[in-house]
Amino acid sequence: MDLWMKIGSALLIGTMLVILWPRAKVMFKESPKGSAEEWRSALIPLLLVAGFVLLLIMAL
């Protein structure tokens, strides 16, 4: 990639982070906290998907 393209990309990413950071901070502060049961119910499907992907990788 051209040097100027890398510099431009870095500037755009930095600007995006600066613009989004205050809103993200408010969202984290005001969002409801999940219970242990809610976290468990979200973690089980994620682990199943990760296990399936690992199975597919090992099958190759």
C-alpha positions in Angstrom: 0.0 0.0 0.0 1.2 3.5 -0.7 2.6 5.5 2.2 0.0 8.2 1.9 -2.8 5.6 1.9 -1.5 4.2 5.1 -1.3 7.6 6.7 -4.8 8.5 5.5 -6.3 5.3 6.9 -4.6 5.8 10.2 -6.0 9.4 10.4 -9.5 8.2 9.5 -9.4 5.4 12.1 -8.1 7.9 14.8 -10.8 10.4 14.0 -13.5 7.8 14.1 -12.3 6.7 17.6 -12.2 10.3 18.9 -15.7 10.9 17.6 -17.2 7.6 18.9 -15.4 7.4 22.3 -17.7 9.8 24.3 -20.9 8.1 23.1 -19.4 4.6 23.8 -18.5 5.8 27.4 -22.1 6.8 28.0 -23.5 3.6 26.6 -21.2 1.5 28.9 -22.2 3.6 31.9 -26.0 3.4 31.3 -26.4 -0.1 29.9 -28.1 -2.8 32.1 -25.8 -5.4 33.6 -26.4 -9.0 32.7 -27.0 -11.7 35.3 -24.9 -14.9 35.5 -27.7 -16.8 33.9 -27.9 -14.4 30.9 -24.1 -14.6 30.4 -24.3 -18.4 30.6 -27.1 -18.5 28.0 -25.0 -16.4 25.6 -21.8 -18.3 26.2 -23.1 -21.7 25.4 -24.1 -21.0 21.8 -20.7 -19.2 21.3 -18.8 -22.2 22.6 -20.9 -24.6 20.4 -20.1 -22.5 17.3 -16.4 -22.3 18.2 -16.3 -26.1 18.7 -18.1 -26.7 15.3 -15.5 -24.4 13.6 -12.7 -26.3 15.3 -14.2 -29.6 14.1 -14.4 -28.3 10.5 -10.8 -27.1 10.7 -9.6 -30.4 12.0 -11.6 -32.3 9.3 -9.5 -30.8 6.5 
